[in-house]
Structures are given as structure tokens and as C-alpha cells.
């Protein structure tokens, strides 16, 4: 006999649901939901909810609410639900798929989707059943069935792909048939279902690709915007997955997409605009795209213009610097964890500087779509158009300018500010793709842009900041710089670089918050590019940035900290002058004292402090004790909160480990900057930093371990005496366990920092490191020789192998032939510095211990030797000795060996060493 509810219990539950959905008093609502949660203790609670969903006499809102609570229960407790109860739930949900009330249909679809997503095996016949129902003469049943299928395809595409029954083999062809259904909702749902599987790995879609494409073409003139949206989405997916399928009708596809990109419905226009991004990211279709550029470029430029709705949504475009930020304006911010990397010849930055893992340069920020709830930063038709132009510029390079420059001139000098703003955006979008072609125009364009910083419209000033930052390299380093004398370079910088710094400084102090943000971000990008060239301008830049502390609201303060930290990293020790310290540290100390330990606003401040401490070196000494002790307190208190949470997870809020991570990174920055002067702080740490570190290196969160190993390596350099007693018992066993030969994406930065720390420890531990070589070396060789590992990880592995060889050459030498070729290739391009030198000193000792194992890779060693540009006399003589010994060992074969070397290597060996 089918289950029936007790009337009294049913009435009671219906009243609670009514209170939960209609009560005006929030307290009454909360009480109702609390009582509803207590019903979970009843074995047949889910039966009641399913029954309520299926009773047409009840108000639709109560039925839908009951269904959504049921869906939540299924999501949380499906495995524990009695099979008979589940059968009743399934029957009720299926009966509501065609309900006249859309809210009820949606709730029923959510229940079905939840069961399928959690365990398709608990409802094996649901897909065939729904596929039958879409052929019902009742349009509500068809709509409801497709709605459920749409949710299933969205949420469980991977499950359907892997299902042994291969349901997609019959579902996909059936969906395609419905592309021409009379009901536009059904047409849209059918296309959307297939779109979930339009990937290269979907055999079912690939097998039906011709029918899929033909059915899409027939919908090109569909009157319903949702259908056109999904058609655009489908064509984008096909362009990414199987572009050759579109080539026979490419002219029609391009015309359709150009039309849709200009639709008044921006949702459709945005989906269509994605097509140009996908098209330009197919290198094999360059010749196919080129004939359409004259039609595409004007449409993209049009898409970059702010529309009236955007401008209205942007709100205040006047002076608003004194208007406090709303809490919802402050996006959640995560600390950027330090990762040890190496600079390459010709690249920005200093070698051996831990940087934020995976951090992108600021000049790409415009194209980021992380923050999609702000009209100024969300992914939109405007940003997609600019991104498409950027990718097309990368594909075609300077050839694009034939189509772009005439249109760009119209926009840049347009009477309406919206068009001028769009022209400046386009100018920035092509900066990286067309550097050579744009260069002749820059002597006129850069002054024009600098003048545009005075535009009355804040949005014009803001985008101009971004575009100028995209051309920062030319502004700082005129090309070809090697053909200019010092006077010409100085004149170039007087004409462009100095006015740029002055203009951006004005924008940093602008009275509009958006302009402040753009000015600060652009200045940070210029700082990264200019590096030491900023030193003559340090005082005015510092005064500009520190003045902003008195003007900025909370949101822009975060960007201000970043600009100061980037400046410190760019100029390094040049910042360590008393006049600069006085300008900079006063506002930082004020913020330091204002912010409580539990405020997330402390993250960017501590990041900034870390960069400043590293740059100031011993100049940070007066501030060190207070900062050091506060960081210890943050780490210690977070560890205590973790212990409390683990002991009572129900009654204690889970602690935010970012507080610990950012504190560990600031301790690292201080250790780097103060060097051996940090030793008294380590010695008198309370609680003991060594004890805290021994806990942090075992934390299950990768970001915590990543920062902990960065600090361990820094302490090995600056305060080795304090970690030495704990190496064999605590640090080395844990460190080795983190050097994973095949690290996944989550752990690669932990592995990277642990690998680097092992090398720093080796240099100080010297011969005592020998007991760990047999455990470390095999892991490091796999890291180095794997084709799949990141370059930074391989470089750190190579340097640590070299350092192990420096202190224990006889233990490393037997493995030399397994890694020497890759080792030389890996390190020959990184910038010459002390880290690199210690590694090469080590490889020389290994070669001296086992020259016969080096012979097969001798040419690679020679190539690495001649690539050194700034080499110490000691290392140079060591190279000379090894090369001379090899010449003697080869004897009469030497000339033949040299004849097989590249000419560049052979000539340089002759020039340097007379070989």
C-alpha cells in the first residue's frame, strides 16, 4: 500500500512552510526554518515533503519550498535514505515535471538532477523516461522534461560521458531533432543540452557533428533571443572543438556572428563575441580569418564603446574620493603566497626573489574576468571585444594595423567621449601583439595619451592609465636601445618617461576613485618595467604614494599597498636611505597600529611590509622587533585556533589560515632583508619561531607549507645555528617528503620551495648533508628531467643538485650522467648571480670527481660555460681547469670533438680559454 501522511503532521508541516515563505518578521522565518530542520529526525520527513510537492491543492510557493528542502536533504543524505522512501520521492518528483506551476516544475527538476548527480545508479531508468516524456503532446510536460534534462546535462555531463550504458548515443540525436520544435523554450533547451557536450572528447557529439551543425544553421534567423544565444554558444564550442566542421559554411557563420555581436540584447552579443576569441585562438585558421578582418575590426571597436546602461550602472562619474566604500565594494582578497623563482637573462626582476605564485603582471588586469559583479570589471561585451582584438593582434601582428589604424584615428579624435575612451582601449589592446608596427606611431601617440590624462571624463582618464602602462617598455627603454647613446636615451626618457611618471602621479591623487585605482595599477606596472631606472625619481614617487594614504578609501588602499610593495621590489636597496625611510614608514606604521589582528585588510599591508623589509635590509632594523613579534603572534594564535577547531568543529568557527600565511611571508621578508642581523630576533622569539615552523611545515594546507618552506630556507641563510639542531629529527624528513617527483597542481609550489630550501640548507650543513643525499638526489633528478614540470621547479632542482655536489661531490658523482645534459640546459639561461654560481661550483666539483661520466654531455657543459656573462675569477679558473683537463684527456681527438661543437661555442672557448 502506498504511503499516506498523518493529517495532523501534514497540517503542521504545511503551516511551518507557510511561515518560512510568507513571514515578514525575519525572526519568525528563522524559527520556522529551525523547526523544519528538526523534522529531519523523523524517518518519513522526506515523504511528507514529496507529498506536499505533488499536491496541486496547496499554494505553489509552499509546494516549491517543500521541494527545494527535499532537494537539499537528498543532496546531504541520499546514501542514507530508505529505498522505499526514495521510490516515493522519485514518483512524486516525476509526476510534477509537467505541473502548471513553473516553480513546482523547477523544484521537481532540481530533485531529479540531484539524485542523478549524486548516484545515477539509484535511478537508472530516469534518462529513458525523460526522453519519452519530451515527446508528450502536453507542452508543459515537454518543457518540464527538457528543463530537467537541461539541469542534468549541465550538472552531470561527465557522468553521462562515462556511463557504460552510453545514453548520449540516443540522447544527442534526439536533442538535435528538437532544434526545430515549435516551442522556443524547447528549442533553446535542446540546443543548450547538446552544448554541454560540444567538446573534442565527446564521441556522441563528434559522431553527430554534421547533423548538429546543419540544425544550428537552420536556427540562424530564429526570432527567440535565447535560441540565438545558444546557437552562438554552440558555434563557439564547435570552433574550439572541431573548427573544420564550420569551414564549408564559414562565410555564413561569420555573417551570422557579426550580426549577433551587434545585437541590442547584450547577452546574445556577448556569446557571439566569444566566437572571435575562439577563432583567433586557432593558429591553423589564420588564413581563413584574414579575409574577414575588415568586417570584424569595426564591429569589435563598436563593442568596446560604453552603452547607456553601462554608464548608468557605473554610477558616480564625478569626484567621489571622499565617499566611503560600501562593504560590498570590497572584494574578498587572498594573500599571494611566496614562491622561489629565478630571473632569466633579459627578463625583469632579480634572481632568487620569492614572488607570488602564478601572479600575472598588472597590465593584463583589464582582461581578467574574476570580478563579474561590477560593471567596471565584469566580463562584458566591451571587455570581450577588447580581448578578441588583443588575441587577433597576437595572431596577425603588425598586419592587423592596416585594418585598425584608420578606424582607430576616427575613435581617438571622436567628438563623443565614449568613442574616444573605446579608441584608447583598442590602442592598449593591440600593444603586445603589434609592438613593431605601433612603434613609429608612439612618438605622437604617447604625448597625446599623456595629454588625455587631463580629460574631464574619469573613465577616459582611467583607461588612458591602462593603455599607457601597456606601452611602458617603449617609454622606459627606447628601441633599439643598443643603437642609442646615453644622451639620446636620457632625452627619450625626459620626453616620455618623466612625463609619464608625473602624469600617473597626478592620477594616483585624482579625486575620482576609479581613476585612483587605474593610476595606481598603471604605476605598479611601470615600476615593474622600469626597475632601477626609477631611482632618480624615488622621492617624488614616494611622496605621491604616501600622500594617497590620506585620501584613499578602503578599496583603493589595497591597490596602494601593492604599488608601494612593487616599488620596493623594483628599486631594492636604493630605498635604504634615511630620507626615503622617513617618508615611507610613517604612514605604514600608522596603518600597522590601526588595523587589528583579525582584519583581512591586514593582508595587503603585511605583503607590502614584506617587500619593504626585503628592500630596506638593515634599514628596517628599528621597526623589526615590533613587526617580528606581531607576526609570531599571528602564527601562534592561528595555530591555537586550529587546535580548538579540531577539538570542537561544531562549536568553533574554522580559522582563516591566510593570517598565518601572510605572517610567515613577512617573517621571510625580514629574514631576507636583515640577513644575519635577524639572528637576535630568532634567538629571543617567544613563542619559538623554530617550534612554530616545525608545526607549519606539516600543515595540510599547501599554502601554509609553501610559506613555511620559504621561511625555512631564509632562516638557513640568516640564522642557521637555530635550525641546525632540528634538521635531522624534524626538518629534513618532512622536507624530503614534500619533494614529490610528480607534484600535482596544488602541491607544486610547496615542492618548489622545499627544493630551494634543501639547497640553502646544504650550503650551511656542508659535509653533514651527506646522510641525506641518497634520499634527496633521486627525487631531484626526476624533478629535473621530467618534461612535464614547470621551469621554475626544474631550475630549483638543478641548483640544489649543484649545491649537494658542492658539499658532497663524491656522493652525487655516480649519478652525473643521468642529469648533466638537462642540468646544463636548464641553468644556462637564468641570470648570472651567486645562486647560479654556487650551483656551477658544485657541478664542477662533481665533474672533477667523475670526469668520465661528464664526457657524453661535454658539449652541453661547454655551451653552459660560454653563456656566462658576469663570471667570478674563481669560477672562471675552475672552468679553465676542467676544460684543459678534458682537452688533455681527448688528446689527438680534441680537434674532432671541437669540430662537432656549434660555431658560437667553439669561438667563445677559443676567445676565453685559448682552446
N, C-alpha and C positions, 0 to 999 in steps of 0.2 A: 504493500500500500504506500502511495506517495506521501511524503512528509507534509504535515499540516501544522501551522503555527498555533500556539496558545493565544487566544484573542486578547487576554489581558496584557501579556508580554508584548504582543504586536502593537497594541494601542500605546503602551508606554514608550516603546522604541520610536514609533511614529511621532509622538509628542516631542521627544528629545531631538529628533532630526529636524522637526519644525523649528524648535528653539535655536538649533545650531545654524539654521539657514535664514531665519527671519528676525531674530532678536536684534534690536537696535543697541542695547547695552552690551558692550564688549565682555563685561564680567559674566553676564548670563550666557553668552556664547561659549566662553571658555569653560564654564561649569558644565554646559551641555556636552561639549566635546570630551571633557574629562569623564563624565558618566558613560558616554558612548565607548570610550576606551576600556572602561571596566567590564563591558559586555564581552570582551574577548575571552574572559574566563569561562563563559558558557559554551558548551560543546557545539550547540547548533546556532550560534550567533550568525555565522555566515549564511545559514539557511534563511534566517529572518531577513537579512539584507538582500539576498537574491529574490526572495518572495516580494519584498517591498518594491524592488526594481521592476518586477513583472506585473504588478497590479495596476491596471490602467485607471482605476477609480481614484487613486491617490494623486495629490498635486505633483506635477512634473518635477518641481525643484526638489521635493522630498525623495522622489524616486531616483533622480540623478545623484543626489548626495549619498543616498544609501549605496548606489552602485559604485561611486568613487571610493567610499570607505571600504567596500568589499574588494575593490581592486587593490587598495593598499594592503589589506590583510593577506590577499593572495601573494602579493609581492614579498611580504615579510615572512609568511608562514606556509607557503604552498606545500612544502615537503611533509609538513605535519598534519595536513588536513585529511580527515577521513575520506576514503574513496567514495562512499555513498553521498556524503555532503558535497564533494566536488562534482559528482554527476548531476546533482540537483542544481548546483550553481551553473554548470555548463548549459543545462537545459533552459534555465531562466534567461541566461545571457543571450543564447541563440534566438529565443523567442522575441527578444527586444530589438534585434538587429533592424527590423523594419518598422519600429514603433513610430507613430506620427510625430512624437516629440523629439526634436533633434538632440536635446541634452541627454535624453534617455538612450537614443541610438549611440551617441558618443560614449556614454558610460559603458554600454554593452560592448562596444568595440574595444574599449580600454581593458575590460576584463578578459576578453578573448586574447588580445595581444599579450597581456601579462602572463597568462598561462602558457602560451606558445613560447614566449621569450625565456621563461623560467625552465620549462620542461615540455618540449613538443611531444614527448612520449606519453604524457598524461592526456593528450587529446589528439590521437593520431589521425582521426578522420575529419578534423576541422577544416583543413585546406580543401579537400574534395567537396565537403559540404558547402563551404562558402562559394566555391567555383560553380556549384549547381545553383545556388541562390542568386548569383548575378544574372541568371537567365530567367528569373521570375518575371511575370507580367506586371507585378506590383513595383512601381518605380521607387517607392520608399524602401522596399526590401533590396532592390538593386543598389540604391545609394548607400544604404546601411552596410550591405555586404562589402561593397567596394571601399567604404570608409574603414572597415575592419581590416581588409586586405592591405590597404594603404599603410595602416599603422604597423601591421605585421612585417611588410616589406621594408619599412623604414627601420624598425627596431631589431629585426631578426634576419636581415639579409644574409649574414654569414652562416646562420643556422640552415637556412634554406639551400644555400650553395653546397653545404657539406652533407645534407640529408641523403642517406643511402637510397631512399625511395625516389630521389631526383624529381621532386614535384615541379620544379621550374620548367621541366621539359614539356609539360602540358599547360602550365600557367602562363608562360610568356606568350605563346601563340594566341591563347585565348584573350589575354590582355590586349594584344595588338588588334584583334578583331573589334574591340570596343572603342578604338580610337575614333571610329566614325559613328558612335552611338548618338541618338537624337538628344539625349540629356547632356548638357555641357559639363555638369558636375561629374558625371560618369566618365566622359571623355578625359577630363583633367585627371581624375583619379587613376584611370587606366594608364595614361602616359607616365604619371608620377610613379606608379608601381614599377614599370619597366625601367625607369631611370635609376632606380636603386641598384640595378644590376648591370648598368652600362659601363662595365669595366673590362679590361683585357682578360681577366681571369674567369669571367662568366661565360661558360660554354653555351648555356642556353640562349643568351642574347647574341653571342657571336654566331651561333647556328641560324638564328633568325634575323640577322643583321639586314639583309636585303629587304625583307618584309617590313622590318622596323623603320628603315629609312623611307621606304615608299609611303608607308602610312603617315609618317611625320610630314612629308611633302604635301600630302592632301589636306593637312590641317594648317597650312601656311596662311590661309586667309580666314581662319576661324574668328568669329566675332567675339568670342569669350576671352577675356584677358587672362584668366587662369590657364586656359588651354594654351594660349600663345606663350605664356611664361614657361610652362613645362615643355613645350616644343623647343624653345630656346635652350632650356636646361639640357634637354636630350641631345641637341646638336652640339653643345659644348662638350658633353661627355663623349660623344662619338668622335669629335675632333681629337680628344685626348687619348681615346682607347683604340680607335680604328679609323684614322683620318682618310685612308684611301677609299673608304665607303662613301665619302661625300664628294670625291673628285668628279664623278660623272655629272653631277648636278651642281658643281661648285658655284657657278655664276648665279644660279637661282638662290642658293643658300646665302651667298654674300648679300644679294639684294634684299632678301628677307631679313637678314640680321641687321643690315644698315637701317632698314625701315623700323625694326623693333627697337634698335638702340636710340631712335629719336622719338619713341612713343611718349605720350603725356603721362602714361602710367609708369612711374619710375621703377616699380618692381619688375615689370617686363623689360624696361630699358636696361636695368642693371644686369639681369640674366643674359640679355643679348650682348651686352658689352663684354661680358666674360669670354665671349667667343673670340674676340680679337686677342685677348691674352692667350687663350689656348692655341689659337692659330699661330701666333708669333713665337710660341714656345716649341714649335715643331720645326727643327732645323732643316729637315728634309723637304719642307714645303715652302722654302724661301722663294723659289721661282714662281710658285703658284700664288703667293701673297702679293708679290711685287706689282702685278698689273692693276691691283685694286687700291693701291696706296693713295692715289689722287682722290678717290672717293672716301676712303676710310679716315684720312687725317682731318678733313674738315668736320666730320661727324664727331670724332674724338674731341676736337677743340670745342665744339658746341657743347659736348657733355661735361666739359670742365667748368662751364660758367655756372655760378651760383644761381639757383632759381629763387623765386619769391618766397616759396615755402621755407627753403633753407635759411634765407635771411631773416624771416620772421622767427624761426625756431632758434636762431643764434642769439636772439635777444639783444641785450645792450651792446651797441657798437660804438658807444661814446666812452668817455673817461669813466672807468669803473674801478680804479686802483684802490679806492677806499671802501669798496663794497665787500664785506666779508664773504668768503666762500661758503656755500651750503655744504652740509655734511655729505650729501650725495654726489657733490662735485669731486670729492677726494676718492680717487680710485684705489682699491686695495693694492698695496705695493709689496713686492717680495724682494728680500735682500739678494744682491748679486754676489754669489759666493766666489772666493778667490781660487784661481786655478793657475798652476805654474806653467808659463809658456815661454817660448824663445822667439826673439825678433829675428827676421831674416834680412839679409843684405837688401837695401833698397826699401825696406818696409818701415812703418812708423813705430815708435816706442823703443824702449830699452830692453835689452835681453835680460832674462832672469827675473822679470817682474810678474808676480801673480796678478792675473786680471780676472774680471768677471767671466765665468764660464759661459761660452756661447753668446757673449754680448756683441751686438751689432753696433756699427757706428751710427751716430745720431743722424747723419744725413739721409738715412733710409727711413726715418720715423714717419714721413708723410705717407708711405705706402703700407705701414702696419695697419692691421685691422683688428687689433686686440680689443680696443675700447669701442664697442659698437653701440653705445647708448648716448653718445654725444654727437651732435650734428657736425661738429668741427673735426672730430676724429673718427667717426664711424665709417665703415666701408660703404661707399655710396657710388652713384653713377659718376660723380666728379672724380673721386679717387680711383675708381676702376678705369676710367678713361685715361687718367694720367699714368697709371701703372701700365696700361696697354701701350701707350706711347713710349714709355720707358723701355719696355720689352722689345717693341718694334725697332726702336733706336739701337738697341743692343744687337738685333739681328742684321739690320741694314747699315749701321754705322753712318758715315757721312753721306751716303747715297740718299738717306731719308731727307736731308736738308733741301733737296731740290723741290720736294713737295711741301715742306714745312715752312721754310723761311718766308715766302710771300704771304702766307696766311698769318704767320707769327707777327709780321710787321703790322698787319691790319689790327690785330688784337692788342699789341703793346701800345699802340697810339690811338686806341679807340676812345670815343668821347665818353662812353659809359664805363664806370669803374669796374663793374662786374666782368667786362670783357678784358680790361687791362689786367685784372687780377688773374684771369684764366690764361692770358698770354704769358705772364710771368711764371705761372705754374708749369706751363708747357716748356718754357725755356729751362726750368730746373729739371724737368722730367727727362730731357734728352742730354743732360750734361755728361753722364757717364758713357752713353752709347755713341755720342758724336764728338769726342773731345778735339780731334784734329780739325774737323770741319768747322766747329764753333770757334776755334782759337782766333782766326782772323777777325771775327766779329767782336771779340771780348774787349778790345781797347775802347770801343764805342759803347758796348752794352753795359759793362761794369759801371762806368760813371753814370749811365742812365739809371741803372738799378740803385746806385748809391743816392742819386737824387730822388728816386721814388720812395726812399725811406722817409721822405718828408710828406708823402701823400696824406690827404686828410682822412682817407678811409683806413681804419685799423686793419681790416682784412688784407688790404693791399700792402700795408707795411709789413704785416706778419708773413705773407707768402714771399715777399721780397727777401726777408731774412733767410728763409729756407733756400731760395734759389741762389743767393749769394754764397751760402755755405757749400752748395754743390760745385761751385767753381773756385773753392778755396785753394785748391792745389795750384792752379794757374796764378792766382793772385799772390800767393806766397812764393812760389817757385816758377818764374817765367821759363817757358820752354823755347828752344833748347838751352837750358841754363849753362851747359858747358861752353857754349859759344859766346857767352856774355862775360864782360869783365866785371870786377867788383863795383865800379862806378855805375855801370848800366843796371846791375841788379839792384843797387841802392836806389837808383832813380825810379825803377819799376815799382819798388816797394813804397817809395814816397808817393807815387801817383795812385797806387791801388791798395796796397796792404794797410798803410797807415790810415787812409780814409775809411777803409772797411772796419778797422778796429774802432775808430771814432763813431762811425755810423751805428754799429752794433751796440756800442756802449750806450748811445742815446736810446736805442730800442730797449735795452735792458732796464732803463729808467723811465720808459714810457708810462703814460697814465692809463693805458688800456691793458688789461690783464693778458689778453691773447697775444698782444704784441710783446709784452714782457716775456712770456713763455717762448715765443718764436725767437726773440733776440737772445735769450739765454741759451737755448738749444743750439742756435747757429754759432754763437760764440764758442760753445764747447767743441763743436765740430772743427772750427778754425783752430782752436787750441791744439787739438789732436794732430792736425795737419802741420801746424807751424812749429810746434816743439820749442826748441831753444831760440828760434827767431823772435819769440815773444819777450825775451829777457829785457830788451831796451824799453819795452812798454809796460813792464810789470807794475810799476806804481800806479799809473792811471787805471789799468785794468782792475787792480785790487781795490782801488778806491770806488770804482764803479760797482763792483760786485758787493762790497761790504756796505755801500750806501743802500743797496737794494734790500738789505735786511730790515731797514726802517720803513720800507714801502710795500713789501710783498705780503700778500695774504698767504694762507696756509698751503694751498696747492702749488703755487709758484716757488715757494720756499724749497720744495723738494727738488725742483729743477736747478735752483740757485746752488744748492749743496753740490749737485753733480758738476756744475760749471766750475766751482771752486776746486773740487777734487781733481777734475780733468786738468785744470791749470797747474795744480801742484805736480801731477804726473808728467806734464809736458815740460816744465822748466826744471824739475828736480831740485838739486842742491842750490841752484841760483836763488831759490826762495829763502834760503837761510841767511838773511841779513836782518839786523835788528829792526830797521825801519819797516820792512815788509812784515815781520812777525808782529809788530805792534798794530799795524793796520788790520791784519787778518785775524789774529787770535782774539781780539776784544769782542767782536760780535759772536764768534764761535763759542767763546767761553760763556757769553750771556745766554745763548741758546742752550748750552750744556747745563747751565744751572736752572733754566726754566722748565725743561722737559722732564717729567717723571719717568722712572724706570719702566713703567708699564705702558707707555705711549708708543705706538708703532711709528710715530713721527721721529722717534729717536734713530730709526734705521738709517735714513739718508745722512743724518748728522754724523753717526759713527763711521759710515762709509767715507764721508768727506774727511773726517778726522784721521782715518787710516792713511789716506793718500797724503794728507798734510804732514803727518808724523813721519812717514817714509821720506818725504822730500826734505823736511827740516833737519832730519838727522839729530845731531846733538842739540840743535837749536830748540828742539821740543822738550828738552830736559826740565825746564821749570814747570811744565804742565804735566809731566809724565806721572808722578805719583798719584795724583787725583784721578786721572784717566785710567791708569792701570788698576787701581783698587775698585773703581766703579765697574770696570769690565769683569773683574774677578767676581764681584757681587752678582752681576747679571748671569754669569755662567753658573755660579753656585746656586742661586735662587731658582733658576730654571731646572737644574738637576733635582733640587728638593721637590719642586712641583711635580716633576715626572714621577718621583718615588711615591708621592701622595696619590697621584692619579692611578698608578699601577696598583696601589693598595686598595683604592676605592673608586673605581672608574665611574660608578653610578652617581656618586655624591660630589665629585670634583670635576671641574672643567678641564678639558685636555689642554696642557700648556702649549704655548706657541714657541717652538724651538728656534724660530728666527732670532729671538732675543739672544740666545746662546751663540748662534752662528755669527751674528754681526759683532758680538763682543770678542769672539775668538779671532775674527779677522782684524779687528782693531789691535788686539794684542800682537798679532803677527806684524802689522804695520809698524808698531812701536819697536818691536824686536829688530826689524829690518833697519829702521831709521837710527835707533840708538846704538845698534850693534853691541859691542861688549859692554857699553855703558848701561845696558839693560840688566846686567848681572845682579846688582844690588836689589832691583825690584823683584827679580825672580827669587833671590835668596830670602827676602822678607815677605813673600806673598802669603797672605792669610785670607782665605784658605790657600793651601799649597797649590801652585799652578801645575806642578807635576802630578799631583793627585787628581786634580780636575781633568787634566789631559788624559790620564790613564783611563778615566771613565768615558770621556768623549770619543776616544778612538774606537770604542766598542758600541757606540750608539747605533741603533738600527736605521736611523735616518741618514741617507747618503750625504746630504748637505752638511750635517754635523761632522761626519767623519772627514769629509773633504777639507773643511776648515781646520779640523784638529790636526791633520797631517801636514797642512801648510804651516801651522804653528810649530809642530814638532821639528820640521826642517829648519825653520828660522831659529828656534832655540838651539838646535845642533850647531848652528853657525855662531851664535852670540853668547850662549850660556851652557856650553856642552857639559861642564862639570856637574851641573844639576840633573841632567838626564842620564848621564853615563851610568850611575849605579842601577838604573832601572831598565837598561837596554835589553840585557839577556833574559830577564824574567818577565818583563811587561811589554815593552815597545816593539822589539824586533819580531817576536812571534806573531803579534797582531798585525804589524806592518806587512809581513810576508803574506799573511792570509788575504790581504787586500790587493796584492799584486796578482790580479787574476789574468791568466793568459788570454782569456776570451771575455773581457768585461762587457756587460750589456750597457745600453744607453744610460741607465740610471747610475751605474757604478763607475763609468769610465773616468770621470773627474776625480773620484776617490783614488782609483788605481793610479792616475796620473800624479797626484800629489804625494801618494805613498812612495811611488817610484823615485820621484825627485828627492824626497826626504831621505830615502835609503842612501842616495849618493852623497848628500851632505853629511850624514852620519858616518859614512865610510871614510871620508877625508879626515874626520876628527878621531875616529876609533882606531885608525891605522891597522896595524897587524892583527889586533884583536878582532877585526871584522872577519877574519879568516874562517871562523866557525860557521858563519852564515852564508858564505859564498856558494856552497853546494846547494843551499836551499833557494837562494835568490837567482843565481845565474840562469838556470833552465827557464824560469818564468820570464826573465828579462829578454832572453834570446827569442822566445816565442812572441813576446810583445813587439820586438824589433822587426822580426822577419815576417810577421803576418801582413798580408796585403789589405786586410780589412780595417786595421786600427788607424786612428787619427794620427796625423803627422806629429802633433804635439806630444802625444803619448809615446810614439816611436823615438822622437828626439830625446825625451827624458830617459827612456830606457837605454838609449845609446850612451848618453852622458854618464849614467850610473854604472853601466858596464865599464866604461873607461875609467871611472873612479875606483871601482873594485880592482881593476887592473893596476891602478896606480899604487894601491896599498898591498895588494896580494897578487902580483903578476903571475906567479908560478901556479896559482890555483885557477886562474882564468885561461892561461895559455893553451891547455889541452882542447879547449872549445873554439879557438880562434878561427879556424877555417869554416866554422858554421855560421859566422856572422860578419866577418870583416868587410866583405863586399857591400852588404847592406848598410853596415855601420858607417862606412866612408860616404856612401851616397846620401845617407840621412843627415849627416852633420856638415857636409861641405857647404851648404847654402846658408846656415844660420850665421848670425853676425859674430864677428870675432870679439871675444871677451874672455874674462877669467874662467867662467864656467866651461866654455868650449876648450880653453887652453888646458885645464886640468884633465879633461877627457882625453885630449890628444897626448898629453904627457903620459897618461895611463896606457893608451893604445901602443905608444912607443915602447913602454916597458914590457908589455905583453909580446910585442913583435921581437924584442931583444931576447925574451925568454924562449921563444919558439919561432925563429925566422922561417923554418921550412913550412910551417902552417900558414904563413903570410904570403908565400910565393904565388899561389894561384890567383890571389887578389891584389898583386903588387901594383898593377896599373891603376886600380881604383884608389889605392893608398896614395900613389903619386898625384893623381888628379886632385884628391882632397888636400894634399900638401900645397900644391901651387895655387889653390884658390884662397889661401890665407892672404890677407891684405895688410893687417896690422899684427905682426908676429913678434913675440919677445925674443931677445937674443938667445936665451936659454933653450927655448923650444926650437928655434931655427937651427941651432947647432945640433940638437938631438936629431932633427930631420936629416941634416947633412951626414951625421954619423951612420944612420940607418941606411940611407941611400948609397953611401960609399961602400958600406959592407955588402950590400946587395950587388953592387957593380963588381966587387971583387969575387963574390960567390958565383955570379954568372960567367965571369971570365970572358972567354972568346965569344960567348953567345950574347954579350951585352948589346952590341950594335944591332943584332937581330931583334932583341927584346925591345929596344928603343924604337926601331923602325915600325913596330906594331902599335906604338902609342899615338894618340891624337897629336897633330902638329902643335896645337896650343900647349899641351902638357910638355911635349918634348922641348919646345923652345924655352919655356919657363924654367925647366930643370937645368938647361944649359946656362941660362942667364943668371939664375940664383946660385947654383951649386957647381957650375962648370962640368956637368955630367954629359 
